[in-house]
Amino acid sequence: MDPADDGRWSNEPTAVLRPVGEGAHRAPDPHGELPTQPLDPRLTDPANAPTVHLPLVTPRPQVVADAPSVEQTAPPPGPGDDESTGTVVRNSSTMAILSLVSRATGFLRAAAIAAAIGGFAVGDDYTLANNLPNQIYELLLGGVLASVLIPTLVRARKEEPDRGEAYAQRLLTLAVVALGAATLLVVLAAPLLTAVYTLGNDKVTTTDRDLITFLAYLLLPEIFFYGLAGIFAAILNVRGHFAAPMWTPILNNVVIIATAGVFFLVPGPALPTPDKITLAQVLVLGIGTTLGIVVQSLGLWPALRKAGFRWKWRFDFGKLNLRELGRLGSWMLLYVGVNQIGITIVMALAKNNAVRGGDGPAVFNNAFLIFMMAHGIVAVSVITALMPRISSAAADGRFGDVTDQLSQGTRLASVILMPAAAVYVVLGQPLAVTLFDWGQYDYDTALATGWVVSAAGLGLLPFALSQMQTSVFYAMRDTRTPALVNIGVVGIRLLLDVAFYFILPIAAVTASLMLGTALSFVAALVMGYWLLRVRLGRLGLAKIADTLTRLAGAAAAGGVLAFAVSWGIGKVLDPGKILGVVQLITGSAVLLVTYAAVALALRVPEVRQFAGLIKGKLGR
């Protein structure tokens, strides 16, 4: 019996009925085109019109000649949007706390390695060699995890009788086989990869090249374990388990911190150079760094078992719908490949700048680590919490919910990212001195790193928001649009960075490389909003702009006061570590307190929501 017949509320989802001829909703095509006909032509035939259950409807809806198309919507929320927002805030806050600990230990790791090997030739060579597995991993699988695997796993979990268990097992089996083969080939190609980094630079010595290659042989096996960690994390996220992927990087950081400690104890020169570093020191660096990611990936296995996942080998890959995965993955490979070309050129410019007496890849990379701290703690936590929701809404055709989630994530993340960007811009040098002025990484090198951090701060919010936009395209099974947009973004980045390299003084080049990168993120953000507006309609940009404007005003007020306080402290204390620490602590406190006070005075709803969450936590 239909529940409506006996007066009971139906448990079926509600439905929106719209005539086909009058702006019926049509799901976006994965390639960005809107179909000119209804998704199912049979809907125009009354005999095939769907039966739609609606709660307490009398009389029953009649089937008419021009049958409606049906847009599924979420069940009516109780308290409005607040419940959904509160859930995202709680999930994001939990992940952010774990990510904060992870990033903090990550800085200790970076500082320990920098103190051990310095920020000059060996530091640059280690940075380049350690970037190789990261880039190759991203090229092979990294982007595919976010763009293809999570939406695919969500769909399998919703549609398959075993809630996607067998599908995940097949996917993991395929990944192990493919990653193992690819890792072996890449390790054998280590000399070729080194040649790409040093192409056209005759000032790079043979000893430099040999050191990069030897380290690459030791570090490239990380690719296999990065891939496993990524797939493990995707399976956990789809099952609603977000904590383990956030804390297992702490294990990696602890191992590498221990590696730096062992490096200090190994006999060899106090300040290693490519021609004086000992074999034992190189082995400690390479094996210790790789061991860190091995521990990180294996640390996720107990969480998988606790989540109920059991792995068994499944080689029936045909059931994975490889054609669809290939189509989505090929565009993602283009996206990541173009991105890695851009990174390689930027790092090569930084290396050339170091050879001619400026700051090099180690300075750029350490500044980028600081840049990624706020993004990883805040934006990644919000995106991770929202991605299953967005993917589910897109799979159900609830595109209004997709835009709502994007708007919500943008506003929530901006509450934290806006003051973080202000700290980077205003207090970049004290921050870099506090974190990196240790051992062989001297004060002047830390100051140079601070200038790069300040440039990075300008791109923090655009980068995070553009990544949220990209996640929306991925949830709609569209990897083509982000790939094509990224070609233009990387082109803008390289045009700016190459121009800066040749025009600006050597001392300003490394910071300008980061500035060009930041400006390219602004371009990505603008293009992303325009394309999503065309695809999905209204995005709630007025509400987003209102929130961002108020937050920017609050951050600007805090930044001005923090700069004044930092400048005054600099007139009292002598240059050095103590000055940097005092400037950072005092300036940050002034900036954050002023920001919070002004934002609350401006009645920013998201700030009030965070304040309420904090009060609730403290009141327990």
Secondary structure, DSSP 4 states (H G I P E B T S, - for coil): --GGGGTPPP-SPPEEEE-TTTT---PPPTTSPPPSS-SSGGGGSGGGPPP---TT-SSPPPP-SSPPEEEE-PPPPSSTTHHHHHHHHHHHHHHHHHHHHHHHHHHHHHHHHHHHH-SSHHHHHHHHHHHHHHHHHIIIIIHHIIIIIHHHHHHHHHHSTTTTHHHHHHHHHHHHHHHHHHHHHHHHTHHHHHHHHTTT-TTS-HHHHHHHHHHHHHHTTHHHHHHHHHHHHHHHHHTT--HHHHHHHHHHHHHHHHHHHHHHHSSS-SS--TTT--HHHHHHHHHHHHHHHHHHHHTTHHHHHHTT--------GGGG-HHHHHHHHHHHHHHHHHHHHHHHHHHHHHHHHHHTTS--HHHHHHHHHHHHHHIIIIIHHHHHHHHHHHHHHHHTT-HHHHHHHHHHHHHHHHHHHHHHHHHHHHHHHHHHHHHH-BTTB-HHHHHHHHHHHHHHHTTHHHHHHHHHHHHHHHHTT--HHHHHHHHHHHHHHHHHHHHHHHHS-HHHHHHHHHHHHHHHHHHHHHHHHHHHHHHHS---HHHHHHHHHHHHHHHHHHHHHHHHHHHHHHHHSPSSHHHHHHHHHHHHHHHHHHHHHHHHHTT-HHHHHHHHHHHHHHH-
